[in-house]
Amino acid sequence: MITRGPRQLLAEVQQPGLCIGCGSCVELCPYFRSHGGKTVMLHDCDLPEGRCHAWCPKTELDLEGLAQELWDAPYSAQGMGPHLAVVAAKAGPRLEAGSYQAGGTVSALVCAALEQGLVQGAILTGGRGLDTAPTLAQTPEEVTACAGSKFTAAPTLAALNQAQAQGCGPLAVVATPCQSAALAQRRAKPWPQRGAAGPAELVIGLFCNWSLDPQGLARFLAQRVELASIRSMDIPPPPAGVLQVETTDGSLEIPLDEIRDLIPPACAMCPDMTSEWADLSVGMYEGRPGWNTLVVRNEKARTLTEAAVEAGWLVVEEFPVANKEHLVHAAQGKRSRGLGAALAQGLLGVSGEDQPKALRVSPELYQAVESGEVA
Ligand SMILES: Cc1cc2nc3c(=O)[nH]c(=O)nc-3n(C[C@H](O)[C@H](O)[C@H](O)COP(=O)(O)OP(=O)(O)OC[C@H]3O[C@@H](n4cnc5c(N)ncnc54)[C@H](O)[C@@H]3O)c2cc1C
């Protein structure tokens, strides 16, 4: 798998506007910093190869190479990534009341992982309103304080780098698909000679179709509400088609069509809706408010889920076959749109070739995307 240096990272990711601000390259060295939802480089650095480039989810994301390395299987255009089970889930009686986005499944799983000793802390994205505050949480109270979705891209992985540099570990990360991809890059391209930063012990991925540009959203909302009055936001499942903004003075509904321009270009070429590289993935359960869809992807995830149920953190139920089919269809749709967009922009390549590319796939999948078979 190909790795270059920080100058190439600027040329391939920052300058074309593909940086999603996930924070993967921040806090690894004195040069990259996160500011106002954007990643900035403070000084030039001429390292020929760096972790900043190796672990970025928006350049040289070799889907075929990662799948072979991490799943021991080819990357498929079908389905929603490897998994052992899909269940309906929500928090059990052990989880304190809080402002959970849906069923509180993510928070419940984090609490169970902490209690089990699987991890010593979890990197979460707290904050209120438009603020995102990546945080190390080590108690159920700290987990609950980070509940709820912030629909802007967040530099969550900078907090992971910081916690690892301070010697914390092993750690869980709650991650969007791009952040899960960055964490997969770390597993496939370890860099032990440069300090403690590296993979996470447990990745709880979120479903995500897109996020919003933090600065653009702030400018947009400032014309309608007092920004400091925003308490939370939600994008209910279709057919609602709105961003709901809860403020201290009431609530506001904004048609999604009015904010589509605020979706960063990097989201358009993302092929992953369900955080395929994570250990577990969690999303809304369409048509059943207060519940989540939970995808259990590997044995570690199965053990954690069973322990969470046993200890009263989590409740699970069967997930209807029709809902699973719908989920797979949605995941395939995002994958085909993402790969198609990357191809159209000249950013899709084949594993093993030299020229810089944002995404790489097998020659067979490349051909299928090019001929329109993946649609
Ligand atoms: C940008 C974004 C887009 C999403 N799009 C979809 C979608 O299209 N379909 C769908 O089914 N679900 C989507 N989700 C996931 C959904 O909103 C819930 O997060 C998920 O269902 C879990 O609910 P919960 O009640 O278990 O979460 P909670 O228990 O409330 O926990 C939520 C967790 O999300 C983390 N988090 C919040 N904001 C961010 C962020 N910006 N980046 C990284 N982590 C964050 C927090 O650390 C917190 O631990 C999206 C989430 C985000 C952040």
PDBQT file of the ligand as one rigid body, heavy atoms in Angstrom, charges set to zero:
ROOT
HETATM    1  C1  LIG A 401     -22.640  13.035  10.774  1.00  0.00    +0.000 C 
HETATM    2  C2  LIG A 401     -23.586  11.892  11.092  1.00  0.00    +0.000 A 
HETATM    3  C3  LIG A 401     -24.437  11.407  10.096  1.00  0.00    +0.000 A 
HETATM    4  C4  LIG A 401     -25.293  10.326  10.351  1.00  0.00    +0.000 A 
HETATM    5  N1  LIG A 401     -26.095   9.839   9.363  1.00  0.00    +0.000 NA
HETATM    6  C5  LIG A 401     -26.879   8.759   9.592  1.00  0.00    +0.000 A 
HETATM    7  C6  LIG A 401     -27.681   8.191   8.566  1.00  0.00    +0.000 A 
HETATM    8  O1  LIG A 401     -27.673   8.674   7.416  1.00  0.00    +0.000 OA
HETATM    9  N2  LIG A 401     -28.434   7.096   8.855  1.00  0.00    +0.000 N 
HETATM   10  C7  LIG A 401     -28.443   6.536  10.118  1.00  0.00    +0.000 A 
HETATM   11  O2  LIG A 401     -29.129   5.525  10.335  1.00  0.00    +0.000 OA
HETATM   12  N3  LIG A 401     -27.691   7.043  11.117  1.00  0.00    +0.000 NA
HETATM   13  C8  LIG A 401     -26.912   8.125  10.885  1.00  0.00    +0.000 A 
HETATM   14  N4  LIG A 401     -26.122   8.641  11.878  1.00  0.00    +0.000 N 
HETATM   15  C9  LIG A 401     -26.059   7.910  13.176  1.00  0.00    +0.000 C 
HETATM   16  C10 LIG A 401     -27.179   8.283  14.117  1.00  0.00    +0.000 C 
HETATM   17  O3  LIG A 401     -27.391   9.678  14.101  1.00  0.00    +0.000 OA
HETATM   18  C11 LIG A 401     -26.828   7.848  15.551  1.00  0.00    +0.000 C 
HETATM   19  O4  LIG A 401     -25.525   8.267  15.885  1.00  0.00    +0.000 OA
HETATM   20  C12 LIG A 401     -26.839   6.350  15.728  1.00  0.00    +0.000 C 
HETATM   21  O5  LIG A 401     -28.093   5.847  15.348  1.00  0.00    +0.000 OA
HETATM   22  C13 LIG A 401     -26.547   5.949  17.173  1.00  0.00    +0.000 C 
HETATM   23  O6  LIG A 401     -27.595   6.352  17.991  1.00  0.00    +0.000 OA
HETATM   24  P1  LIG A 401     -27.486   6.152  19.573  1.00  0.00    +0.000 P 
HETATM   25  O7  LIG A 401     -28.742   6.592  20.223  1.00  0.00    +0.000 OA
HETATM   26  O8  LIG A 401     -26.992   4.762  19.835  1.00  0.00    +0.000 OA
HETATM   27  O9  LIG A 401     -26.287   7.184  19.889  1.00  0.00    +0.000 OA
HETATM   28  P2  LIG A 401     -25.799   7.842  21.281  1.00  0.00    +0.000 P 
HETATM   29  O10 LIG A 401     -25.815   6.797  22.351  1.00  0.00    +0.000 OA
HETATM   30  O11 LIG A 401     -26.547   9.092  21.489  1.00  0.00    +0.000 OA
HETATM   31  O12 LIG A 401     -24.290   8.113  20.939  1.00  0.00    +0.000 OA
HETATM   32  C14 LIG A 401     -23.944   8.900  19.847  1.00  0.00    +0.000 C 
HETATM   33  C15 LIG A 401     -22.431   8.885  19.682  1.00  0.00    +0.000 C 
HETATM   34  O13 LIG A 401     -22.115   9.505  18.444  1.00  0.00    +0.000 OA
HETATM   35  C16 LIG A 401     -20.872  10.136  18.566  1.00  0.00    +0.000 C 
HETATM   36  N5  LIG A 401     -20.876  11.279  17.637  1.00  0.00    +0.000 N 
HETATM   37  C17 LIG A 401     -21.759  12.297  17.607  1.00  0.00    +0.000 A 
HETATM   38  N6  LIG A 401     -21.472  13.141  16.605  1.00  0.00    +0.000 NA
HETATM   39  C18 LIG A 401     -20.375  12.663  15.996  1.00  0.00    +0.000 A 
HETATM   40  C19 LIG A 401     -19.590  13.117  14.904  1.00  0.00    +0.000 A 
HETATM   41  N7  LIG A 401     -19.885  14.228  14.211  1.00  0.00    +0.000 N 
HETATM   42  N8  LIG A 401     -18.515  12.372  14.547  1.00  0.00    +0.000 NA
HETATM   43  C20 LIG A 401     -18.193  11.240  15.239  1.00  0.00    +0.000 A 
HETATM   44  N9  LIG A 401     -18.922  10.755  16.283  1.00  0.00    +0.000 NA
HETATM   45  C21 LIG A 401     -20.000  11.467  16.653  1.00  0.00    +0.000 A 
HETATM   46  C22 LIG A 401     -20.747  10.561  20.020  1.00  0.00    +0.000 C 
HETATM   47  O14 LIG A 401     -19.429  10.330  20.425  1.00  0.00    +0.000 OA
HETATM   48  C23 LIG A 401     -21.696   9.627  20.760  1.00  0.00    +0.000 C 
HETATM   49  O15 LIG A 401     -20.952   8.710  21.520  1.00  0.00    +0.000 OA
HETATM   50  C24 LIG A 401     -25.290   9.730  11.656  1.00  0.00    +0.000 A 
HETATM   51  C25 LIG A 401     -24.442  10.230  12.669  1.00  0.00    +0.000 A 
HETATM   52  C26 LIG A 401     -23.594  11.305  12.398  1.00  0.00    +0.000 A 
HETATM   53  C27 LIG A 401     -22.661  11.816  13.494  1.00  0.00    +0.000 C 
ENDROOT
TORSDOF 0
